[in-house]
Amino acid sequence: MSRSAVVLLSGGLDSATCLLIAREEGFSIHALSFDYGQRHRVELDRARALAARYGAREHRVERIELPSGASALTDSSVPVPKDRLGAEAIPPTYVPARNTVFLAHALAWAETLSAFDVFLGANALDYSGYPDCRPEFLEAFERMANLATRSGVEGRGAFRIHAPLLRMTKAAIVRRASDLGLDFGLTSSCYDPSAGGKPCGHCDSCLLREKGFREAGLADPGRA
């Protein structure tokens, strides 16, 4: 009988790669996405397509309300930085406590499934200014998960937060995804896409994605 895992699936390259890694490791996939008022909502359509394409047993899209006005990703009056990759330690696209909230939802769902594995596409090696993508945060959350749940306290199992891309360059992620057979055209990485979902090509996420494909020596169908 296969083990179950909750995979945080944004619809981007990193989370899609995590989904395929979890599947390769033999997990039955329960995919979890969030509609949190993000300006790049096209990613939710991509998440649905990815979950269907790669055989997720279940896919939930949860609507949550995060504070407005604090991030370029949730407030249209705050411009998304363009053509300045890594210029700021913590960029305006940081969403306060986003991964903490996402992981808490994933943990709650995992416990109801009697699953002890949660996957997310956090990365700290290549450019990332987000505090909630750092190893020390993920380690602390895993400790908390085992202290704050009935399953953890009663010893039914040990919760594990998997971030398999954490110390990989974007080029290495692209290569790994290619080896796993990811259809890159199903993914969307742009923070500021057009109404039709076309990537801007200039935001941090677009620039990092372009760098990854270039260094991996592969073409990106998502830019076609």
C-alpha positions as CSV (number, residue, x, y, z in Angstrom):
1,M,0.0,0.0,0.0
2,S,1.4,3.4,-1.0
3,R,2.1,6.1,1.5
4,S,0.2,9.4,1.2
5,A,1.9,12.8,1.0
6,V,0.5,16.3,0.8
7,V,2.3,18.3,-1.9
8,L,2.0,22.1,-2.0
9,L,1.4,22.8,-5.6
10,S,1.5,26.4,-6.8
11,G,1.5,25.6,-10.5
12,G,5.1,26.7,-10.9
13,L,8.2,24.9,-12.0
14,D,9.5,24.1,-8.5
15,S,6.3,22.8,-7.0
16,A,5.6,20.7,-10.1
17,T,9.1,19.1,-9.8
18,C,8.3,18.3,-6.2
19,L,5.1,16.6,-7.2
20,L,7.0,14.4,-9.6
21,I,9.7,13.7,-7.0
22,A,7.1,12.6,-4.4
23,R,5.5,10.4,-7.0
24,E,8.8,8.9,-8.0
25,E,9.4,8.1,-4.3
26,G,6.1,6.1,-4.3
27,F,3.8,8.5,-2.5
28,S,0.1,8.8,-3.3
29,I,-0.3,12.5,-4.0
30,H,-2.7,14.8,-2.3
31,A,-2.1,18.2,-4.0
32,L,-2.9,21.4,-2.2
33,S,-3.1,24.9,-3.8
34,F,-4.2,28.3,-2.5
35,D,-6.2,31.1,-4.0
36,Y,-4.9,33.9,-1.8
37,G,-5.7,36.9,-4.0
38,Q,-2.5,36.6,-6.0
39,R,-2.2,38.7,-9.1
40,H,-0.7,35.7,-11.0
41,R,-3.9,33.6,-10.7
42,V,-3.1,31.7,-13.9
43,E,-0.9,29.5,-11.7
44,L,-4.1,27.9,-10.2
45,D,-5.1,26.7,-13.7
46,R,-1.7,25.3,-14.2
47,A,-1.8,23.6,-10.8
48,R,-5.1,21.9,-11.8
49,A,-3.6,20.8,-15.1
50,L,-0.5,19.4,-13.3
51,A,-2.5,17.5,-10.7
52,A,-4.7,15.9,-13.4
53,R,-1.8,15.1,-15.7
54,Y,0.4,13.5,-13.1
55,G,-2.2,11.5,-11.3
56,A,-2.8,13.3,-8.0
57,R,-5.3,11.3,-6.0
58,E,-6.9,14.5,-4.8
59,H,-6.4,18.2,-5.5
60,R,-7.7,20.9,-3.3
61,V,-7.7,24.6,-4.1
62,E,-8.4,26.5,-0.8
63,R,-9.4,30.1,-0.7
64,I,-7.7,32.0,2.1
65,E,-7.6,35.7,3.0
66,L,-4.1,37.1,3.6
67,P,-3.5,40.7,4.6
68,S,-3.6,43.1,1.7
69,G,-1.3,45.9,1.0
70,A,1.8,44.2,2.2
71,S,3.0,42.5,-1.0
72,A,3.3,43.1,-4.7
73,L,1.8,39.7,-5.3
74,T,-1.5,40.6,-3.5
75,D,-1.8,44.4,-4.0
76,S,-2.1,45.7,-7.6
77,S,-1.0,49.1,-6.4
78,V,2.4,47.8,-5.5
79,P,4.6,47.2,-8.6
80,V,6.3,43.9,-9.2
81,P,10.1,44.6,-9.4
82,K,11.4,44.2,-12.9
83,D,14.9,43.6,-14.3
84,R,16.7,43.7,-10.9
85,L,17.1,40.1,-9.8
86,G,18.5,39.9,-6.3
87,A,18.6,43.6,-5.7
88,E,16.9,43.4,-2.4
89,A,17.5,41.1,0.6
90,I,13.7,40.6,0.9
91,P,11.9,41.7,-2.2
92,P,8.4,43.4,-2.4
93,T,7.0,40.0,-3.7
94,Y,7.4,38.6,-0.2
95,V,4.0,37.7,1.2
96,P,3.9,37.8,5.0
97,A,3.9,34.4,6.6
98,R,2.7,32.7,3.4
99,N,4.6,29.5,3.7
100,T,3.8,29.3,7.4
101,V,0.1,29.5,6.6
102,F,0.4,27.1,3.7
103,L,2.3,24.5,5.7
104,A,-0.2,24.8,8.6
105,H,-3.0,23.9,6.2
106,A,-1.0,21.1,4.7
107,L,-0.2,19.7,8.1
108,A,-3.8,19.8,9.2
109,W,-4.9,17.9,6.0
110,A,-2.0,15.5,6.3
111,E,-3.0,14.6,9.9
112,T,-6.6,13.8,8.7
113,L,-5.2,11.6,6.0
114,S,-2.8,9.8,8.5
115,A,0.0,11.0,6.2
116,F,3.3,12.2,7.7
117,D,5.0,13.7,4.6
118,V,4.6,17.2,3.3
119,F,6.4,18.4,0.2
120,L,7.1,22.0,-0.9
121,G,9.3,23.6,-3.5
122,A,11.3,26.0,-1.2
123,N,14.7,26.9,-2.5
124,A,17.4,28.8,-0.7
125,L,20.5,28.2,-2.8
126,D,19.8,30.2,-5.9
127,Y,18.3,33.7,-5.5
128,S,15.7,33.7,-2.8
129,G,15.1,36.5,-0.3
130,Y,12.2,34.9,1.4
131,P,12.7,34.0,5.1
132,D,10.1,31.2,4.9
133,C,12.2,29.4,2.3
134,R,15.2,29.0,4.5
135,P,16.4,25.7,6.0
136,E,16.1,26.9,9.6
137,F,12.5,27.8,9.1
138,L,11.6,24.5,7.6
139,E,13.4,22.6,10.4
140,A,11.6,24.7,13.0
141,F,8.2,24.0,11.4
142,E,8.9,20.3,11.3
143,R,9.7,20.3,15.0
144,M,6.6,22.3,15.7
145,A,4.5,19.9,13.6
146,N,5.5,17.0,15.9
147,L,4.8,19.0,19.0
148,A,1.5,20.5,18.0
149,T,-0.5,17.5,16.6
150,R,-2.2,14.7,18.2
151,S,-0.5,12.2,15.9
152,G,2.9,13.6,16.8
153,V,2.3,13.7,20.5
154,E,0.8,10.2,20.6
155,G,3.7,8.8,18.6
156,R,1.6,7.6,15.7
157,G,4.3,8.8,13.3
158,A,6.8,11.6,12.7
159,F,5.9,14.4,10.4
160,R,8.5,15.3,7.8
161,I,8.7,18.5,5.8
162,H,10.4,17.6,2.5
163,A,12.1,20.4,0.5
164,P,14.0,18.4,-2.0
165,L,15.0,21.4,-4.1
166,L,16.2,23.5,-1.1
167,R,19.9,23.4,-2.0
168,M,19.6,23.0,-5.8
169,T,20.4,25.7,-8.4
170,K,17.6,26.5,-10.8
171,A,19.6,24.8,-13.6
172,A,19.7,21.7,-11.5
173,I,16.0,21.8,-10.9
174,V,15.3,22.2,-14.6
175,R,17.5,19.2,-15.3
176,R,15.8,17.1,-12.6
177,A,12.4,18.1,-13.8
178,S,13.4,17.1,-17.4
179,D,14.6,13.7,-16.2
180,L,11.3,13.2,-14.4
181,G,9.4,14.0,-17.6
182,L,7.8,17.3,-16.6
183,D,5.9,19.1,-19.3
184,F,7.3,22.5,-18.7
185,G,4.6,24.1,-20.8
186,L,2.1,23.2,-18.1
187,T,3.9,25.4,-15.5
188,S,3.8,29.1,-14.9
189,S,6.4,31.0,-12.9
190,C,5.7,34.7,-13.7
191,Y,4.7,37.1,-10.9
192,D,3.1,39.6,-13.3
193,P,1.6,37.7,-16.3
194,S,-0.7,39.2,-18.9
195,A,-4.5,38.6,-18.7
196,G,-3.9,35.7,-21.0
197,G,-1.2,34.2,-18.8
198,K,1.8,35.2,-20.9
199,P,4.9,35.7,-18.8
200,C,6.3,39.2,-18.5
201,G,9.9,38.0,-18.9
202,H,11.2,40.7,-16.5
203,C,10.2,39.8,-13.0
204,D,12.5,38.0,-10.6
205,S,10.8,34.7,-11.1
206,C,10.9,35.0,-14.9
207,L,14.6,36.0,-14.9
208,L,15.5,33.1,-12.6
209,R,13.6,30.7,-14.7
210,E,15.3,31.9,-17.9
211,K,18.7,31.6,-16.2
212,G,17.9,28.1,-15.1
213,F,16.9,26.9,-18.6
214,R,19.9,28.7,-20.2
215,E,22.4,27.1,-17.8
216,A,20.7,23.7,-18.2
217,G,21.0,24.0,-21.9
218,L,17.3,23.4,-22.5
219,A,14.6,25.4,-24.3
220,D,11.7,26.6,-22.2
221,P,8.3,25.9,-23.9
222,G,6.7,28.2,-21.3
223,R,8.3,31.2,-23.1
224,A,7.0,30.2,-26.5
